[in-house]
Amino acid sequence: MILQYHDPMCGRFDQSQTARFYANVFGWADAVYDSESTPAYNVPPGTYRPLMHIQDGEHRIDDVFWSYRAKWAEGKLPISINARLDKLSNRYWSRLLKNGRAIVPADGWYEWTGEKGKKQPWHIHRKDRAPLFMLALANFGASTENRAEAGFVIVTDDAAEGMLDIHDRRPVVLDAASAALWLDPAISPEQALELARHAALPPDAFEWFKVRPEMNRSTTDRAQMALPMPE
Protein backbone atom coordinates (compact mmCIF):
# COMPACT_ATOMS: atom_id res chain seq x y z
CA MET A 1 0.00 0.00 0.00
CA ILE A 2 1.36 3.44 -0.92
CA LEU A 3 0.71 5.93 1.85
CA GLN A 4 0.00 9.52 0.87
CA TYR A 5 0.12 11.57 4.01
CA HIS A 6 -1.63 14.80 4.91
CA ASP A 7 -0.29 17.27 7.52
CA PRO A 8 3.20 15.78 8.13
CA MET A 9 3.72 17.52 11.48
CA CYS A 10 4.89 15.15 14.22
CA GLY A 11 5.99 12.64 11.59
CA ARG A 12 8.07 10.55 14.03
CA PHE A 13 8.15 9.94 17.74
CA ASP A 14 10.35 8.33 20.40
CA GLN A 15 8.60 5.43 22.15
CA SER A 16 11.68 3.91 23.71
CA GLN A 17 10.10 2.35 26.79
CA THR A 18 7.93 -0.76 26.95
CA ALA A 19 4.15 -0.54 26.86
CA ARG A 20 4.11 -1.99 30.37
CA PHE A 21 6.40 0.80 31.63
CA TYR A 22 4.08 3.51 30.26
CA ALA A 23 1.04 1.74 31.71
CA ASN A 24 2.64 1.58 35.16
CA VAL A 25 3.50 5.30 35.06
CA PHE A 26 -0.11 5.96 34.01
CA GLY A 27 -1.43 3.93 36.94
CA TRP A 28 -2.84 1.09 34.84
CA ALA A 29 -1.61 -1.92 36.81
CA ASP A 30 -4.67 -3.84 35.57
CA ALA A 31 -4.14 -3.13 31.86
CA VAL A 32 -4.99 -5.83 29.30
CA TYR A 33 -2.26 -6.08 26.65
CA ASP A 34 -2.55 -7.03 23.00
CA SER A 35 0.81 -5.58 22.02
CA GLU A 36 3.93 -7.20 20.63
CA SER A 37 5.68 -3.92 19.84
CA THR A 38 9.20 -3.44 21.12
CA PRO A 39 10.64 -0.08 22.23
CA ALA A 40 11.70 2.17 19.34
CA TYR A 41 13.55 5.49 19.24
CA ASN A 42 12.44 6.46 15.73
CA VAL A 43 8.80 5.50 15.12
CA PRO A 44 7.54 6.35 11.61
CA PRO A 45 3.99 6.36 10.25
CA GLY A 46 2.80 3.12 8.75
CA THR A 47 3.88 1.01 11.73
CA TYR A 48 1.91 -0.67 14.50
CA ARG A 49 2.46 0.93 17.90
CA PRO A 50 0.93 0.45 21.39
CA LEU A 51 -2.06 2.69 22.07
CA MET A 52 -3.86 3.15 25.40
CA HIS A 53 -7.68 3.15 25.38
CA ILE A 54 -10.71 1.94 27.28
CA GLN A 55 -12.90 -0.75 25.73
CA ASP A 56 -15.91 -2.29 27.45
CA GLY A 57 -14.66 -0.94 30.75
CA GLU A 58 -11.20 -2.49 30.37
CA HIS A 59 -7.93 -0.56 30.36
CA ARG A 60 -6.35 -1.79 27.14
CA ILE A 61 -3.03 -1.37 25.36
CA ASP A 62 -3.28 -2.57 21.75
CA ASP A 63 -0.98 -2.31 18.75
CA VAL A 64 -2.64 0.01 16.22
CA PHE A 65 -1.54 1.18 12.77
CA TRP A 66 -0.26 4.78 12.72
CA SER A 67 -2.23 6.28 9.81
CA TYR A 68 -5.93 6.65 9.20
CA ARG A 69 -8.41 7.15 6.40
CA ALA A 70 -12.11 6.35 6.69
CA LYS A 71 -13.23 3.60 4.34
CA TRP A 72 -15.75 5.90 2.62
CA ALA A 73 -12.92 8.42 1.93
CA GLU A 74 -10.91 6.00 -0.22
CA GLY A 75 -9.94 7.89 -3.37
CA LYS A 76 -11.40 11.13 -2.00
CA LEU A 77 -9.10 12.14 0.86
CA PRO A 78 -5.43 11.49 1.65
CA ILE A 79 -4.33 9.30 4.52
CA SER A 80 -3.69 11.30 7.71
CA ILE A 81 -1.23 10.79 10.53
CA ASN A 82 -2.42 13.84 12.49
CA ALA A 83 -5.79 15.48 13.19
CA ARG A 84 -6.14 19.18 13.94
CA LEU A 85 -7.76 19.95 17.29
CA ASP A 86 -9.91 22.67 15.74
CA LYS A 87 -11.34 20.17 13.21
CA LEU A 88 -12.29 17.33 15.55
CA SER A 89 -15.97 18.22 15.67
CA ASN A 90 -16.42 17.99 11.90
CA ARG A 91 -18.05 15.03 10.14
CA TYR A 92 -14.79 13.26 9.42
CA TRP A 93 -13.49 13.09 12.98
CA SER A 94 -16.62 13.36 15.17
CA ARG A 95 -17.30 9.60 15.31
CA LEU A 96 -13.76 8.90 16.48
CA LEU A 97 -13.95 11.77 18.98
CA LYS A 98 -16.95 10.03 20.52
CA ASN A 99 -15.82 6.40 20.36
CA GLY A 100 -12.12 6.34 19.51
CA ARG A 101 -10.27 8.49 22.02
CA ALA A 102 -6.83 7.09 22.80
CA ILE A 103 -3.40 8.00 24.14
CA VAL A 104 -0.01 7.51 22.50
CA PRO A 105 2.58 7.18 25.29
CA ALA A 106 6.05 8.34 24.29
CA ASP A 107 9.27 9.92 25.48
CA GLY A 108 9.36 12.62 22.82
CA TRP A 109 8.67 13.52 19.23
CA TYR A 110 10.72 14.84 16.33
CA GLU A 111 10.48 17.91 14.13
CA TRP A 112 12.71 19.31 11.40
CA THR A 113 14.04 22.74 10.47
CA GLY A 114 15.99 23.93 7.43
CA GLU A 115 15.75 23.52 3.70
CA LYS A 116 15.05 20.32 1.81
CA GLY A 117 18.21 18.29 1.55
CA LYS A 118 19.64 19.98 4.65
CA LYS A 119 16.95 19.17 7.19
CA GLN A 120 17.98 19.30 10.84
CA PRO A 121 16.01 16.95 13.13
CA TRP A 122 15.14 17.96 16.71
CA HIS A 123 14.05 15.82 19.66
CA ILE A 124 11.28 17.50 21.71
CA HIS A 125 10.46 16.22 25.19
CA ARG A 126 9.30 17.25 28.65
CA LYS A 127 11.88 19.18 30.65
CA ASP A 128 11.49 16.72 33.50
CA ARG A 129 11.85 13.82 30.99
CA ALA A 130 8.60 12.28 32.21
CA PRO A 131 6.65 10.29 29.59
CA LEU A 132 4.39 12.17 27.21
CA PHE A 133 0.72 11.25 26.90
CA MET A 134 -0.24 12.47 23.41
CA LEU A 135 -3.90 12.66 22.47
CA ALA A 136 -4.97 10.36 19.67
CA LEU A 137 -8.07 9.24 17.78
CA ALA A 138 -8.37 5.70 16.49
CA ASN A 139 -10.70 3.35 14.71
CA PHE A 140 -10.39 0.10 16.63
CA GLY A 141 -12.50 -1.88 14.16
CA ALA A 142 -11.21 -4.24 11.50
CA SER A 143 -9.92 -3.06 8.12
CA THR A 144 -11.22 -4.49 4.87
CA GLU A 145 -9.52 -2.58 2.03
CA ASN A 146 -6.31 -1.27 3.63
CA ARG A 147 -4.71 -1.03 7.05
CA ALA A 148 -5.35 2.71 7.39
CA GLU A 149 -9.08 2.05 7.90
CA ALA A 150 -8.26 0.70 11.37
CA GLY A 151 -5.56 3.15 12.39
CA PHE A 152 -4.83 6.13 14.58
CA VAL A 153 -3.85 9.78 14.29
CA ILE A 154 -2.17 12.12 16.77
CA VAL A 155 -4.14 15.24 17.71
CA THR A 156 -2.24 18.48 17.05
CA ASP A 157 -2.72 22.15 17.86
CA ASP A 158 -1.02 25.45 17.08
CA ALA A 159 2.43 25.81 18.54
CA ALA A 160 3.22 28.84 20.67
CA GLU A 161 6.11 30.91 21.98
CA GLY A 162 9.52 29.32 21.49
CA MET A 163 8.10 26.17 19.91
CA LEU A 164 7.30 28.16 16.78
CA ASP A 165 11.04 28.12 16.06
CA ILE A 166 10.77 24.39 15.42
CA HIS A 167 7.29 23.96 13.90
CA ASP A 168 3.99 25.84 13.80
CA ARG A 169 2.08 22.84 15.18
CA ARG A 170 2.64 20.37 18.00
CA PRO A 171 0.97 17.30 19.51
CA VAL A 172 -1.55 17.92 22.28
CA VAL A 173 0.11 16.48 25.40
CA LEU A 174 -1.65 16.08 28.76
CA ASP A 175 -0.44 14.99 32.17
CA ALA A 176 -1.52 11.52 33.30
CA ALA A 177 -4.58 12.68 35.27
CA SER A 178 -5.99 14.77 32.41
CA ALA A 179 -5.15 12.06 29.88
CA ALA A 180 -7.19 9.59 31.96
CA LEU A 181 -10.16 11.97 31.69
CA TRP A 182 -9.72 12.17 27.91
CA LEU A 183 -10.05 8.37 27.79
CA ASP A 184 -13.08 8.25 30.07
CA PRO A 185 -16.10 7.20 27.95
CA ALA A 186 -18.37 8.95 30.44
CA ILE A 187 -17.32 12.40 29.27
CA SER A 188 -18.93 13.78 26.12
CA PRO A 189 -17.07 14.73 22.93
CA GLU A 190 -17.68 18.38 23.80
CA GLN A 191 -16.14 17.91 27.24
CA ALA A 192 -13.20 16.05 25.71
CA LEU A 193 -12.58 18.97 23.35
CA GLU A 194 -12.66 21.47 26.19
CA LEU A 195 -10.22 19.32 28.13
CA ALA A 196 -7.84 19.16 25.18
CA ARG A 197 -7.98 22.93 24.72
CA HIS A 198 -7.44 23.89 28.34
CA ALA A 199 -5.39 21.09 29.93
CA ALA A 200 -2.64 20.76 27.31
CA LEU A 201 0.83 21.17 28.76
CA PRO A 202 2.20 24.64 27.93
CA PRO A 203 5.29 25.27 25.78
CA ASP A 204 7.45 25.96 28.82
CA ALA A 205 6.95 22.34 29.92
CA PHE A 206 9.13 21.23 26.99
CA GLU A 207 12.67 21.54 25.76
CA TRP A 208 14.41 20.36 22.60
CA PHE A 209 17.82 19.71 21.11
CA LYS A 210 19.34 18.82 17.75
CA VAL A 211 19.87 15.13 17.00
CA ARG A 212 21.98 13.39 14.40
CA PRO A 213 20.92 13.79 10.73
CA GLU A 214 20.87 10.00 10.35
CA MET A 215 17.56 10.32 12.19
CA ASN A 216 16.15 11.45 8.83
CA ARG A 217 16.12 7.82 7.68
CA SER A 218 13.02 6.19 9.08
CA THR A 219 14.75 2.81 9.12
CA THR A 220 17.44 4.03 11.55
CA ASP A 221 16.59 3.14 15.12
CA ARG A 222 19.29 3.45 17.77
CA ALA A 223 19.53 4.96 21.22
CA GLN A 224 21.69 7.76 19.79
CA MET A 225 18.59 9.08 18.03
CA ALA A 226 17.33 10.48 21.33
CA LEU A 227 20.65 12.03 22.42
CA PRO A 228 21.88 15.58 21.70
CA MET A 229 23.97 15.85 18.54
CA PRO A 230 27.65 16.39 19.42
CA GLU A 231 28.78 19.95 18.77
ZALUMVO-153353 format. One record per residue (C-alpha): chain; x negated, y, z; residue number from 0. Coordinates in Angstrom, 1 decimal. Example, Ala and Ser with C-alpha at 12.3 -4.5 7.8 and 13.67 -1.06 7.14 Angstrom:
residues 2
(r 'A' (-12.3 -4.5 7.8) 0)
(r 'A' (-13.7 -1.1 7.1) 1)
This chain:
residues 231
(r 'A' (0.0 0.0 0.0) 0)
(r 'A' (-1.4 3.4 -0.9) 1)
(r 'A' (-0.7 5.9 1.9) 2)
(r 'A' (0.0 9.5 0.9) 3)
(r 'A' (-0.1 11.6 4.0) 4)
(r 'A' (1.6 14.8 4.9) 5)
(r 'A' (0.3 17.3 7.5) 6)
(r 'A' (-3.2 15.8 8.1) 7)
(r 'A' (-3.7 17.5 11.5) 8)
(r 'A' (-4.9 15.1 14.2) 9)
(r 'A' (-6.0 12.6 11.6) 10)
(r 'A' (-8.1 10.6 14.0) 11)
(r 'A' (-8.2 9.9 17.7) 12)
(r 'A' (-10.3 8.3 20.4) 13)
(r 'A' (-8.6 5.4 22.1) 14)
(r 'A' (-11.7 3.9 23.7) 15)
(r 'A' (-10.1 2.3 26.8) 16)
(r 'A' (-7.9 -0.8 26.9) 17)
(r 'A' (-4.2 -0.5 26.9) 18)
(r 'A' (-4.1 -2.0 30.4) 19)
(r 'A' (-6.4 0.8 31.6) 20)
(r 'A' (-4.1 3.5 30.3) 21)
(r 'A' (-1.0 1.7 31.7) 22)
(r 'A' (-2.6 1.6 35.2) 23)
(r 'A' (-3.5 5.3 35.1) 24)
(r 'A' (0.1 6.0 34.0) 25)
(r 'A' (1.4 3.9 36.9) 26)
(r 'A' (2.8 1.1 34.8) 27)
(r 'A' (1.6 -1.9 36.8) 28)
(r 'A' (4.7 -3.8 35.6) 29)
(r 'A' (4.1 -3.1 31.9) 30)
(r 'A' (5.0 -5.8 29.3) 31)
(r 'A' (2.3 -6.1 26.7) 32)
(r 'A' (2.6 -7.0 23.0) 33)
(r 'A' (-0.8 -5.6 22.0) 34)
(r 'A' (-3.9 -7.2 20.6) 35)
(r 'A' (-5.7 -3.9 19.8) 36)
(r 'A' (-9.2 -3.4 21.1) 37)
(r 'A' (-10.6 -0.1 22.2) 38)
(r 'A' (-11.7 2.2 19.3) 39)
(r 'A' (-13.5 5.5 19.2) 40)
(r 'A' (-12.4 6.5 15.7) 41)
(r 'A' (-8.8 5.5 15.1) 42)
(r 'A' (-7.5 6.3 11.6) 43)
(r 'A' (-4.0 6.4 10.3) 44)
(r 'A' (-2.8 3.1 8.8) 45)
(r 'A' (-3.9 1.0 11.7) 46)
(r 'A' (-1.9 -0.7 14.5) 47)
(r 'A' (-2.5 0.9 17.9) 48)
(r 'A' (-0.9 0.5 21.4) 49)
(r 'A' (2.1 2.7 22.1) 50)
(r 'A' (3.9 3.2 25.4) 51)
(r 'A' (7.7 3.1 25.4) 52)
(r 'A' (10.7 1.9 27.3) 53)
(r 'A' (12.9 -0.8 25.7) 54)
(r 'A' (15.9 -2.3 27.4) 55)
(r 'A' (14.7 -0.9 30.8) 56)
(r 'A' (11.2 -2.5 30.4) 57)
(r 'A' (7.9 -0.6 30.4) 58)
(r 'A' (6.4 -1.8 27.1) 59)
(r 'A' (3.0 -1.4 25.4) 60)
(r 'A' (3.3 -2.6 21.8) 61)
(r 'A' (1.0 -2.3 18.7) 62)
(r 'A' (2.6 0.0 16.2) 63)
(r 'A' (1.5 1.2 12.8) 64)
(r 'A' (0.3 4.8 12.7) 65)
(r 'A' (2.2 6.3 9.8) 66)
(r 'A' (5.9 6.6 9.2) 67)
(r 'A' (8.4 7.2 6.4) 68)
(r 'A' (12.1 6.3 6.7) 69)
(r 'A' (13.2 3.6 4.3) 70)
(r 'A' (15.7 5.9 2.6) 71)
(r 'A' (12.9 8.4 1.9) 72)
(r 'A' (10.9 6.0 -0.2) 73)
(r 'A' (9.9 7.9 -3.4) 74)
(r 'A' (11.4 11.1 -2.0) 75)
(r 'A' (9.1 12.1 0.9) 76)
(r 'A' (5.4 11.5 1.6) 77)
(r 'A' (4.3 9.3 4.5) 78)
(r 'A' (3.7 11.3 7.7) 79)
(r 'A' (1.2 10.8 10.5) 80)
(r 'A' (2.4 13.8 12.5) 81)
(r 'A' (5.8 15.5 13.2) 82)
(r 'A' (6.1 19.2 13.9) 83)
(r 'A' (7.8 20.0 17.3) 84)
(r 'A' (9.9 22.7 15.7) 85)
(r 'A' (11.3 20.2 13.2) 86)
(r 'A' (12.3 17.3 15.6) 87)
(r 'A' (16.0 18.2 15.7) 88)
(r 'A' (16.4 18.0 11.9) 89)
(r 'A' (18.0 15.0 10.1) 90)
(r 'A' (14.8 13.3 9.4) 91)
(r 'A' (13.5 13.1 13.0) 92)
(r 'A' (16.6 13.4 15.2) 93)
(r 'A' (17.3 9.6 15.3) 94)
(r 'A' (13.8 8.9 16.5) 95)
(r 'A' (14.0 11.8 19.0) 96)
(r 'A' (16.9 10.0 20.5) 97)
(r 'A' (15.8 6.4 20.4) 98)
(r 'A' (12.1 6.3 19.5) 99)
(r 'A' (10.3 8.5 22.0) 100)
(r 'A' (6.8 7.1 22.8) 101)
(r 'A' (3.4 8.0 24.1) 102)
(r 'A' (0.0 7.5 22.5) 103)
(r 'A' (-2.6 7.2 25.3) 104)
(r 'A' (-6.0 8.3 24.3) 105)
(r 'A' (-9.3 9.9 25.5) 106)
(r 'A' (-9.4 12.6 22.8) 107)
(r 'A' (-8.7 13.5 19.2) 108)
(r 'A' (-10.7 14.8 16.3) 109)
(r 'A' (-10.5 17.9 14.1) 110)
(r 'A' (-12.7 19.3 11.4) 111)
(r 'A' (-14.0 22.7 10.5) 112)
(r 'A' (-16.0 23.9 7.4) 113)
(r 'A' (-15.7 23.5 3.7) 114)
(r 'A' (-15.0 20.3 1.8) 115)
(r 'A' (-18.2 18.3 1.6) 116)
(r 'A' (-19.6 20.0 4.7) 117)
(r 'A' (-17.0 19.2 7.2) 118)
(r 'A' (-18.0 19.3 10.8) 119)
(r 'A' (-16.0 16.9 13.1) 120)
(r 'A' (-15.1 18.0 16.7) 121)
(r 'A' (-14.1 15.8 19.7) 122)
(r 'A' (-11.3 17.5 21.7) 123)
(r 'A' (-10.5 16.2 25.2) 124)
(r 'A' (-9.3 17.2 28.7) 125)
(r 'A' (-11.9 19.2 30.7) 126)
(r 'A' (-11.5 16.7 33.5) 127)
(r 'A' (-11.9 13.8 31.0) 128)
(r 'A' (-8.6 12.3 32.2) 129)
(r 'A' (-6.7 10.3 29.6) 130)
(r 'A' (-4.4 12.2 27.2) 131)
(r 'A' (-0.7 11.3 26.9) 132)
(r 'A' (0.2 12.5 23.4) 133)
(r 'A' (3.9 12.7 22.5) 134)
(r 'A' (5.0 10.4 19.7) 135)
(r 'A' (8.1 9.2 17.8) 136)
(r 'A' (8.4 5.7 16.5) 137)
(r 'A' (10.7 3.3 14.7) 138)
(r 'A' (10.4 0.1 16.6) 139)
(r 'A' (12.5 -1.9 14.2) 140)
(r 'A' (11.2 -4.2 11.5) 141)
(r 'A' (9.9 -3.1 8.1) 142)
(r 'A' (11.2 -4.5 4.9) 143)
(r 'A' (9.5 -2.6 2.0) 144)
(r 'A' (6.3 -1.3 3.6) 145)
(r 'A' (4.7 -1.0 7.1) 146)
(r 'A' (5.4 2.7 7.4) 147)
(r 'A' (9.1 2.1 7.9) 148)
(r 'A' (8.3 0.7 11.4) 149)
(r 'A' (5.6 3.1 12.4) 150)
(r 'A' (4.8 6.1 14.6) 151)
(r 'A' (3.8 9.8 14.3) 152)
(r 'A' (2.2 12.1 16.8) 153)
(r 'A' (4.1 15.2 17.7) 154)
(r 'A' (2.2 18.5 17.0) 155)
(r 'A' (2.7 22.1 17.9) 156)
(r 'A' (1.0 25.4 17.1) 157)
(r 'A' (-2.4 25.8 18.5) 158)
(r 'A' (-3.2 28.8 20.7) 159)
(r 'A' (-6.1 30.9 22.0) 160)
(r 'A' (-9.5 29.3 21.5) 161)
(r 'A' (-8.1 26.2 19.9) 162)
(r 'A' (-7.3 28.2 16.8) 163)
(r 'A' (-11.0 28.1 16.1) 164)
(r 'A' (-10.8 24.4 15.4) 165)
(r 'A' (-7.3 24.0 13.9) 166)
(r 'A' (-4.0 25.8 13.8) 167)
(r 'A' (-2.1 22.8 15.2) 168)
(r 'A' (-2.6 20.4 18.0) 169)
(r 'A' (-1.0 17.3 19.5) 170)
(r 'A' (1.5 17.9 22.3) 171)
(r 'A' (-0.1 16.5 25.4) 172)
(r 'A' (1.7 16.1 28.8) 173)
(r 'A' (0.4 15.0 32.2) 174)
(r 'A' (1.5 11.5 33.3) 175)
(r 'A' (4.6 12.7 35.3) 176)
(r 'A' (6.0 14.8 32.4) 177)
(r 'A' (5.2 12.1 29.9) 178)
(r 'A' (7.2 9.6 32.0) 179)
(r 'A' (10.2 12.0 31.7) 180)
(r 'A' (9.7 12.2 27.9) 181)
(r 'A' (10.0 8.4 27.8) 182)
(r 'A' (13.1 8.2 30.1) 183)
(r 'A' (16.1 7.2 27.9) 184)
(r 'A' (18.4 9.0 30.4) 185)
(r 'A' (17.3 12.4 29.3) 186)
(r 'A' (18.9 13.8 26.1) 187)
(r 'A' (17.1 14.7 22.9) 188)
(r 'A' (17.7 18.4 23.8) 189)
(r 'A' (16.1 17.9 27.2) 190)
(r 'A' (13.2 16.1 25.7) 191)
(r 'A' (12.6 19.0 23.4) 192)
(r 'A' (12.7 21.5 26.2) 193)
(r 'A' (10.2 19.3 28.1) 194)
(r 'A' (7.8 19.2 25.2) 195)
(r 'A' (8.0 22.9 24.7) 196)
(r 'A' (7.4 23.9 28.3) 197)
(r 'A' (5.4 21.1 29.9) 198)
(r 'A' (2.6 20.8 27.3) 199)
(r 'A' (-0.8 21.2 28.8) 200)
(r 'A' (-2.2 24.6 27.9) 201)
(r 'A' (-5.3 25.3 25.8) 202)
(r 'A' (-7.5 26.0 28.8) 203)
(r 'A' (-7.0 22.3 29.9) 204)
(r 'A' (-9.1 21.2 27.0) 205)
(r 'A' (-12.7 21.5 25.8) 206)
(r 'A' (-14.4 20.4 22.6) 207)
(r 'A' (-17.8 19.7 21.1) 208)
(r 'A' (-19.3 18.8 17.8) 209)
(r 'A' (-19.9 15.1 17.0) 210)
(r 'A' (-22.0 13.4 14.4) 211)
(r 'A' (-20.9 13.8 10.7) 212)
(r 'A' (-20.9 10.0 10.3) 213)
(r 'A' (-17.6 10.3 12.2) 214)
(r 'A' (-16.1 11.5 8.8) 215)
(r 'A' (-16.1 7.8 7.7) 216)
(r 'A' (-13.0 6.2 9.1) 217)
(r 'A' (-14.8 2.8 9.1) 218)
(r 'A' (-17.4 4.0 11.5) 219)
(r 'A' (-16.6 3.1 15.1) 220)
(r 'A' (-19.3 3.4 17.8) 221)
(r 'A' (-19.5 5.0 21.2) 222)
(r 'A' (-21.7 7.8 19.8) 223)
(r 'A' (-18.6 9.1 18.0) 224)
(r 'A' (-17.3 10.5 21.3) 225)
(r 'A' (-20.6 12.0 22.4) 226)
(r 'A' (-21.9 15.6 21.7) 227)
(r 'A' (-24.0 15.9 18.5) 228)
(r 'A' (-27.7 16.4 19.4) 229)
(r 'A' (-28.8 19.9 18.8) 230)
